[in-house]
Amino acid sequence: MVKVLVAGASGFVGRHLCTALADAGHDVAALTRNPAAYTGAGTAVYGNVHCPATLHAPMAGCRAAYYLVHSLSDPDFRRKDAAAAAAFGKAAARAGLQRIIYLGGLGDDTDALSAHLRSRREVEKLLGSAGVPVTVIRAGIIVGHGGISWELTRQLVQNLPAMITPRWVATRTQPIAVDDIVRYLLAVLKLPDTAGRVFEAGGPEVLQYATMLRRVAAIEGRPLPILPVPLLTPWLSSLWLALVTDVDTGTGRALIDSMTNEVVVRDPSLRDLIPFDPMPYDDAVRKALREAEEAERASR
């Protein structure tokens, strides 16, 4: 068992990962800008990836670090994420970390990737630019209560009696349950041979976005007519999302841009290396909906 730092511990995947790491017996240092407010697993430690001077102390004694950070809500997210990744990599090298594990985004490098996905590729490289080996797991939509992409899906289905949508509803993706992505992230920590490699993670089904929406609607017992409109631009789509969901316009625009890229697993080596049966999409949806209902009841 090792001491590990989790950057992004307060986020959607980070909360689940910290719990899984602690349950597995690891010493978890949960990096956060507000340790007093942190209620997750592990020991809260102060640090800010956008302030390099704060990274040295929390890395002390750690053998590995998870990097689960992004700045999608900021209009200048590409520059800020690049600077943060480079600083984190340098701090990790100075602290003697043996590995960084990064959760990136699926998408073919031969495709015209969105700004969001290009940023994810830049972060992969910059994290390792100071010499610390990086293990990258690329994923698409992660299904679970609190995930931004999942929340878009859920709120669109719940808030609209019908949808007028752009062409991206026909784009294929390979959603994965949050429990399964955490299982992969946890497992590669124990496998030294995964250092310096890039893997792709997805669930058992490749689905169009329209199919995903319809299946959520069916599970909730809601009709959901979908009418594609080719001229609905990403900018208009992001404004529309801001009206019918609580996702901010900047994040919505970044995600909408990425929905024009097909994000499916091309390299199945991760599943061969860590064999298990990922959760079917409908089961992941039901679990996420149950968790949302439980969170709503707890907040009353």
Contacts in CASP RR format, 6 or more apart in sequence:
PFRMAT RR
TARGET T0000
AUTHOR 0000-0000-0000
METHOD contacts of the structure
MODEL  1
MVKVLVAGASGFVGRHLCTALADAGHDVAALTRNPAAYTGAGTAVYGNVH
CPATLHAPMAGCRAAYYLVHSLSDPDFRRKDAAAAAAFGKAAARAGLQRI
IYLGGLGDDTDALSAHLRSRREVEKLLGSAGVPVTVIRAGIIVGHGGISW
ELTRQLVQNLPAMITPRWVATRTQPIAVDDIVRYLLAVLKLPDTAGRVFE
AGGPEVLQYATMLRRVAAIEGRPLPILPVPLLTPWLSSLWLALVTDVDTG
TGRALIDSMTNEVVVRDPSLRDLIPFDPMPYDDAVRKALREAEEAERASR
1 24 0 8 1.000
1 25 0 8 1.000
1 26 0 8 1.000
1 27 0 8 1.000
2 26 0 8 1.000
2 27 0 8 1.000
2 62 0 8 1.000
2 63 0 8 1.000
2 64 0 8 1.000
2 189 0 8 1.000
3 26 0 8 1.000
3 27 0 8 1.000
3 28 0 8 1.000
3 29 0 8 1.000
3 61 0 8 1.000
3 62 0 8 1.000
3 63 0 8 1.000
4 21 0 8 1.000
4 26 0 8 1.000
4 27 0 8 1.000
4 28 0 8 1.000
4 29 0 8 1.000
4 62 0 8 1.000
4 63 0 8 1.000
4 64 0 8 1.000
4 65 0 8 1.000
4 66 0 8 1.000
4 189 0 8 1.000
5 29 0 8 1.000
5 31 0 8 1.000
5 45 0 8 1.000
5 58 0 8 1.000
5 59 0 8 1.000
5 62 0 8 1.000
5 64 0 8 1.000
5 65 0 8 1.000
5 66 0 8 1.000
5 97 0 8 1.000
6 14 0 8 1.000
6 17 0 8 1.000
6 18 0 8 1.000
6 21 0 8 1.000
6 28 0 8 1.000
6 29 0 8 1.000
6 30 0 8 1.000
6 31 0 8 1.000
6 65 0 8 1.000
6 66 0 8 1.000
6 68 0 8 1.000
7 31 0 8 1.000
7 49 0 8 1.000
7 65 0 8 1.000
7 66 0 8 1.000
7 67 0 8 1.000
7 68 0 8 1.000
7 69 0 8 1.000
7 88 0 8 1.000
8 14 0 8 1.000
8 31 0 8 1.000
8 32 0 8 1.000
8 66 0 8 1.000
8 67 0 8 1.000
8 68 0 8 1.000
8 69 0 8 1.000
9 15 0 8 1.000
9 17 0 8 1.000
9 18 0 8 1.000
9 28 0 8 1.000
9 30 0 8 1.000
9 31 0 8 1.000
9 32 0 8 1.000
9 38 0 8 1.000
9 40 0 8 1.000
9 44 0 8 1.000
9 68 0 8 1.000
10 30 0 8 1.000
10 32 0 8 1.000
10 38 0 8 1.000
10 40 0 8 1.000
11 68 0 8 1.000
12 142 0 8 1.000
12 144 0 8 1.000
12 146 0 8 1.000
12 147 0 8 1.000
12 148 0 8 1.000
12 178 0 8 1.000
13 68 0 8 1.000
13 103 0 8 1.000
13 142 0 8 1.000
13 178 0 8 1.000
13 181 0 8 1.000
13 182 0 8 1.000
13 185 0 8 1.000
14 66 0 8 1.000
14 68 0 8 1.000
15 40 0 8 1.000
15 41 0 8 1.000
16 178 0 8 1.000
16 179 0 8 1.000
16 182 0 8 1.000
17 66 0 8 1.000
17 68 0 8 1.000
17 182 0 8 1.000
17 185 0 8 1.000
17 186 0 8 1.000
18 28 0 8 1.000
18 30 0 8 1.000
18 40 0 8 1.000
18 41 0 8 1.000
18 42 0 8 1.000
19 40 0 8 1.000
19 41 0 8 1.000
20 182 0 8 1.000
20 183 0 8 1.000
20 185 0 8 1.000
20 186 0 8 1.000
21 28 0 8 1.000
21 41 0 8 1.000
21 42 0 8 1.000
21 186 0 8 1.000
21 189 0 8 1.000
22 28 0 8 1.000
22 41 0 8 1.000
22 42 0 8 1.000
23 41 0 8 1.000
24 186 0 8 1.000
26 189 0 8 1.000
27 42 0 8 1.000
27 43 0 8 1.000
28 41 0 8 1.000
28 42 0 8 1.000
28 43 0 8 1.000
29 42 0 8 1.000
29 43 0 8 1.000
29 45 0 8 1.000
29 58 0 8 1.000
29 62 0 8 1.000
30 38 0 8 1.000
30 40 0 8 1.000
30 41 0 8 1.000
30 42 0 8 1.000
30 43 0 8 1.000
30 44 0 8 1.000
30 45 0 8 1.000
31 45 0 8 1.000
31 46 0 8 1.000
31 47 0 8 1.000
31 49 0 8 1.000
31 58 0 8 1.000
32 38 0 8 1.000
32 44 0 8 1.000
32 45 0 8 1.000
32 46 0 8 1.000
32 47 0 8 1.000
33 46 0 8 1.000
33 47 0 8 1.000
33 48 0 8 1.000
35 44 0 8 1.000
35 45 0 8 1.000
35 46 0 8 1.000
36 44 0 8 1.000
38 44 0 8 1.000
45 57 0 8 1.000
45 58 0 8 1.000
46 54 0 8 1.000
46 57 0 8 1.000
46 58 0 8 1.000
47 54 0 8 1.000
47 55 0 8 1.000
47 57 0 8 1.000
47 58 0 8 1.000
48 54 0 8 1.000
49 55 0 8 1.000
49 69 0 8 1.000
49 84 0 8 1.000
49 85 0 8 1.000
49 87 0 8 1.000
49 88 0 8 1.000
50 80 0 8 1.000
50 83 0 8 1.000
50 84 0 8 1.000
52 87 0 8 1.000
52 90 0 8 1.000
52 91 0 8 1.000
55 87 0 8 1.000
55 88 0 8 1.000
55 91 0 8 1.000
56 91 0 8 1.000
56 94 0 8 1.000
56 95 0 8 1.000
59 65 0 8 1.000
59 91 0 8 1.000
59 92 0 8 1.000
59 95 0 8 1.000
59 96 0 8 1.000
59 97 0 8 1.000
60 95 0 8 1.000
61 95 0 8 1.000
62 95 0 8 1.000
62 97 0 8 1.000
63 97 0 8 1.000
63 98 0 8 1.000
63 99 0 8 1.000
64 97 0 8 1.000
64 98 0 8 1.000
64 99 0 8 1.000
64 100 0 8 1.000
64 101 0 8 1.000
64 189 0 8 1.000
65 88 0 8 1.000
65 92 0 8 1.000
65 97 0 8 1.000
65 99 0 8 1.000
65 100 0 8 1.000
65 101 0 8 1.000
66 100 0 8 1.000
66 101 0 8 1.000
66 102 0 8 1.000
66 103 0 8 1.000
66 185 0 8 1.000
67 85 0 8 1.000
67 88 0 8 1.000
67 100 0 8 1.000
67 101 0 8 1.000
67 102 0 8 1.000
67 103 0 8 1.000
67 123 0 8 1.000
67 127 0 8 1.000
68 102 0 8 1.000
68 103 0 8 1.000
69 81 0 8 1.000
69 84 0 8 1.000
70 77 0 8 1.000
70 81 0 8 1.000
70 119 0 8 1.000
70 120 0 8 1.000
70 123 0 8 1.000
71 77 0 8 1.000
71 80 0 8 1.000
71 81 0 8 1.000
71 84 0 8 1.000
72 116 0 8 1.000
72 148 0 8 1.000
72 250 0 8 1.000
72 251 0 8 1.000
72 252 0 8 1.000
72 254 0 8 1.000
72 255 0 8 1.000
73 248 0 8 1.000
73 250 0 8 1.000
73 251 0 8 1.000
74 80 0 8 1.000
75 250 0 8 1.000
77 116 0 8 1.000
77 119 0 8 1.000
77 254 0 8 1.000
78 115 0 8 1.000
78 118 0 8 1.000
78 119 0 8 1.000
78 122 0 8 1.000
81 119 0 8 1.000
81 122 0 8 1.000
81 123 0 8 1.000
82 119 0 8 1.000
82 122 0 8 1.000
82 123 0 8 1.000
82 126 0 8 1.000
85 122 0 8 1.000
85 123 0 8 1.000
85 126 0 8 1.000
85 127 0 8 1.000
86 126 0 8 1.000
86 127 0 8 1.000
86 129 0 8 1.000
86 130 0 8 1.000
88 100 0 8 1.000
88 127 0 8 1.000
89 100 0 8 1.000
89 126 0 8 1.000
89 127 0 8 1.000
89 128 0 8 1.000
89 129 0 8 1.000
89 130 0 8 1.000
89 131 0 8 1.000
89 132 0 8 1.000
90 129 0 8 1.000
90 130 0 8 1.000
92 100 0 8 1.000
92 127 0 8 1.000
92 130 0 8 1.000
92 132 0 8 1.000
93 130 0 8 1.000
93 131 0 8 1.000
93 132 0 8 1.000
96 132 0 8 1.000
97 132 0 8 1.000
98 132 0 8 1.000
98 133 0 8 1.000
98 195 0 8 1.000
99 132 0 8 1.000
99 133 0 8 1.000
99 134 0 8 1.000
99 135 0 8 1.000
99 189 0 8 1.000
99 195 0 8 1.000
100 127 0 8 1.000
100 128 0 8 1.000
100 132 0 8 1.000
100 133 0 8 1.000
100 134 0 8 1.000
100 135 0 8 1.000
101 134 0 8 1.000
101 135 0 8 1.000
101 136 0 8 1.000
101 137 0 8 1.000
101 185 0 8 1.000
101 188 0 8 1.000
101 189 0 8 1.000
102 123 0 8 1.000
102 124 0 8 1.000
102 127 0 8 1.000
102 134 0 8 1.000
102 135 0 8 1.000
102 136 0 8 1.000
102 137 0 8 1.000
103 137 0 8 1.000
103 138 0 8 1.000
103 139 0 8 1.000
103 181 0 8 1.000
103 185 0 8 1.000
104 120 0 8 1.000
104 123 0 8 1.000
104 124 0 8 1.000
104 136 0 8 1.000
104 137 0 8 1.000
104 138 0 8 1.000
104 139 0 8 1.000
105 117 0 8 1.000
105 120 0 8 1.000
105 138 0 8 1.000
105 139 0 8 1.000
105 140 0 8 1.000
105 263 0 8 1.000
106 138 0 8 1.000
106 139 0 8 1.000
106 140 0 8 1.000
106 174 0 8 1.000
106 200 0 8 1.000
106 202 0 8 1.000
106 263 0 8 1.000
106 264 0 8 1.000
106 265 0 8 1.000
107 113 0 8 1.000
107 117 0 8 1.000
107 138 0 8 1.000
107 261 0 8 1.000
107 262 0 8 1.000
107 263 0 8 1.000
107 264 0 8 1.000
108 261 0 8 1.000
108 262 0 8 1.000
108 266 0 8 1.000
109 121 0 8 1.000
111 261 0 8 1.000
111 262 0 8 1.000
112 261 0 8 1.000
113 121 0 8 1.000
113 261 0 8 1.000
114 254 0 8 1.000
114 257 0 8 1.000
114 258 0 8 1.000
114 260 0 8 1.000
114 261 0 8 1.000
115 254 0 8 1.000
115 257 0 8 1.000
116 254 0 8 1.000
116 255 0 8 1.000
116 257 0 8 1.000
116 258 0 8 1.000
117 258 0 8 1.000
117 261 0 8 1.000
117 263 0 8 1.000
120 138 0 8 1.000
124 134 0 8 1.000
124 136 0 8 1.000
124 198 0 8 1.000
127 134 0 8 1.000
128 134 0 8 1.000
133 195 0 8 1.000
133 196 0 8 1.000
134 195 0 8 1.000
134 196 0 8 1.000
135 188 0 8 1.000
135 194 0 8 1.000
135 195 0 8 1.000
135 196 0 8 1.000
135 197 0 8 1.000
135 199 0 8 1.000
136 196 0 8 1.000
136 197 0 8 1.000
136 198 0 8 1.000
136 199 0 8 1.000
137 181 0 8 1.000
137 184 0 8 1.000
137 185 0 8 1.000
137 188 0 8 1.000
137 199 0 8 1.000
137 200 0 8 1.000
137 201 0 8 1.000
137 270 0 8 1.000
138 198 0 8 1.000
138 199 0 8 1.000
138 200 0 8 1.000
138 201 0 8 1.000
139 176 0 8 1.000
139 181 0 8 1.000
139 200 0 8 1.000
139 201 0 8 1.000
139 202 0 8 1.000
140 149 0 8 1.000
140 173 0 8 1.000
140 174 0 8 1.000
140 175 0 8 1.000
140 176 0 8 1.000
140 202 0 8 1.000
140 263 0 8 1.000
141 149 0 8 1.000
141 150 0 8 1.000
141 153 0 8 1.000
141 173 0 8 1.000
141 175 0 8 1.000
141 176 0 8 1.000
141 212 0 8 1.000
141 263 0 8 1.000
142 149 0 8 1.000
142 150 0 8 1.000
142 175 0 8 1.000
142 176 0 8 1.000
142 177 0 8 1.000
142 178 0 8 1.000
142 181 0 8 1.000
143 150 0 8 1.000
143 175 0 8 1.000
143 176 0 8 1.000
143 177 0 8 1.000
143 178 0 8 1.000
143 281 0 8 1.000
143 284 0 8 1.000
143 285 0 8 1.000
143 288 0 8 1.000
144 150 0 8 1.000
144 177 0 8 1.000
144 178 0 8 1.000
144 284 0 8 1.000
144 287 0 8 1.000
144 288 0 8 1.000
144 291 0 8 1.000
145 288 0 8 1.000
145 291 0 8 1.000
145 292 0 8 1.000
145 295 0 8 1.000
146 292 0 8 1.000
147 178 0 8 1.000
148 247 0 8 1.000
148 251 0 8 1.000
148 255 0 8 1.000
149 255 0 8 1.000
150 288 0 8 1.000
151 245 0 8 1.000
151 246 0 8 1.000
151 247 0 8 1.000
152 241 0 8 1.000
152 245 0 8 1.000
152 247 0 8 1.000
152 252 0 8 1.000
152 255 0 8 1.000
153 212 0 8 1.000
153 213 0 8 1.000
153 216 0 8 1.000
154 216 0 8 1.000
154 288 0 8 1.000
154 289 0 8 1.000
154 292 0 8 1.000
155 244 0 8 1.000
155 245 0 8 1.000
155 246 0 8 1.000
155 247 0 8 1.000
156 163 0 8 1.000
156 213 0 8 1.000
156 241 0 8 1.000
156 244 0 8 1.000
156 245 0 8 1.000
157 213 0 8 1.000
157 216 0 8 1.000
157 217 0 8 1.000
157 220 0 8 1.000
157 222 0 8 1.000
157 224 0 8 1.000
158 220 0 8 1.000
158 222 0 8 1.000
159 244 0 8 1.000
159 245 0 8 1.000
160 224 0 8 1.000
160 244 0 8 1.000
161 223 0 8 1.000
162 224 0 8 1.000
162 225 0 8 1.000
162 226 0 8 1.000
162 227 0 8 1.000
163 169 0 8 1.000
163 213 0 8 1.000
163 224 0 8 1.000
163 225 0 8 1.000
163 226 0 8 1.000
163 227 0 8 1.000
164 227 0 8 1.000
164 229 0 8 1.000
164 232 0 8 1.000
165 210 0 8 1.000
165 226 0 8 1.000
165 227 0 8 1.000
165 228 0 8 1.000
165 229 0 8 1.000
165 232 0 8 1.000
166 228 0 8 1.000
166 229 0 8 1.000
166 230 0 8 1.000
166 232 0 8 1.000
166 233 0 8 1.000
166 234 0 8 1.000
166 237 0 8 1.000
167 228 0 8 1.000
167 230 0 8 1.000
167 260 0 8 1.000
168 209 0 8 1.000
168 237 0 8 1.000
168 256 0 8 1.000
168 259 0 8 1.000
168 260 0 8 1.000
169 208 0 8 1.000
169 209 0 8 1.000
169 210 0 8 1.000
169 213 0 8 1.000
169 226 0 8 1.000
169 228 0 8 1.000
170 208 0 8 1.000
170 209 0 8 1.000
170 210 0 8 1.000
170 228 0 8 1.000
171 208 0 8 1.000
171 209 0 8 1.000
171 259 0 8 1.000
171 260 0 8 1.000
171 261 0 8 1.000
171 262 0 8 1.000
172 206 0 8 1.000
172 207 0 8 1.000
172 208 0 8 1.000
172 262 0 8 1.000
172 263 0 8 1.000
172 264 0 8 1.000
173 206 0 8 1.000
173 207 0 8 1.000
173 208 0 8 1.000
173 209 0 8 1.000
173 212 0 8 1.000
173 262 0 8 1.000
173 263 0 8 1.000
173 264 0 8 1.000
174 202 0 8 1.000
174 203 0 8 1.000
174 205 0 8 1.000
174 206 0 8 1.000
174 207 0 8 1.000
174 263 0 8 1.000
174 264 0 8 1.000
174 265 0 8 1.000
175 202 0 8 1.000
175 203 0 8 1.000
175 205 0 8 1.000
175 207 0 8 1.000
175 212 0 8 1.000
175 281 0 8 1.000
175 284 0 8 1.000
176 201 0 8 1.000
176 202 0 8 1.000
176 203 0 8 1.000
176 278 0 8 1.000
176 284 0 8 1.000
177 203 0 8 1.000
177 278 0 8 1.000
177 279 0 8 1.000
177 283 0 8 1.000
177 284 0 8 1.000
177 287 0 8 1.000
178 284 0 8 1.000
178 288 0 8 1.000
179 279 0 8 1.000
179 284 0 8 1.000
179 287 0 8 1.000
180 201 0 8 1.000
180 202 0 8 1.000
180 203 0 8 1.000
180 276 0 8 1.000
180 278 0 8 1.000
180 279 0 8 1.000
181 201 0 8 1.000
183 274 0 8 1.000
183 276 0 8 1.000
184 199 0 8 1.000
184 201 0 8 1.000
184 270 0 8 1.000
184 274 0 8 1.000
187 274 0 8 1.000
188 194 0 8 1.000
188 199 0 8 1.000
188 274 0 8 1.000
191 273 0 8 1.000
191 274 0 8 1.000
194 273 0 8 1.000
199 267 0 8 1.000
199 269 0 8 1.000
199 270 0 8 1.000
199 273 0 8 1.000
200 265 0 8 1.000
200 266 0 8 1.000
200 267 0 8 1.000
200 268 0 8 1.000
200 269 0 8 1.000
200 270 0 8 1.000
201 265 0 8 1.000
201 270 0 8 1.000
201 271 0 8 1.000
202 265 0 8 1.000
202 278 0 8 1.000
203 265 0 8 1.000
203 278 0 8 1.000
203 279 0 8 1.000
203 281 0 8 1.000
204 277 0 8 1.000
204 278 0 8 1.000
204 279 0 8 1.000
204 280 0 8 1.000
204 281 0 8 1.000
205 280 0 8 1.000
205 281 0 8 1.000
206 264 0 8 1.000
207 215 0 8 1.000
207 281 0 8 1.000
209 259 0 8 1.000
210 226 0 8 1.000
210 228 0 8 1.000
212 281 0 8 1.000
213 224 0 8 1.000
213 226 0 8 1.000
214 224 0 8 1.000
214 226 0 8 1.000
215 281 0 8 1.000
215 282 0 8 1.000
215 285 0 8 1.000
216 285 0 8 1.000
217 223 0 8 1.000
217 224 0 8 1.000
219 282 0 8 1.000
219 285 0 8 1.000
219 286 0 8 1.000
219 289 0 8 1.000
220 289 0 8 1.000
232 240 0 8 1.000
234 253 0 8 1.000
234 256 0 8 1.000
234 257 0 8 1.000
234 260 0 8 1.000
235 253 0 8 1.000
237 253 0 8 1.000
237 256 0 8 1.000
238 249 0 8 1.000
238 250 0 8 1.000
238 252 0 8 1.000
238 253 0 8 1.000
238 256 0 8 1.000
239 249 0 8 1.000
241 247 0 8 1.000
241 249 0 8 1.000
241 252 0 8 1.000
241 256 0 8 1.000
242 248 0 8 1.000
242 249 0 8 1.000
242 252 0 8 1.000
247 255 0 8 1.000
271 278 0 8 1.000
279 287 0 8 1.000
END
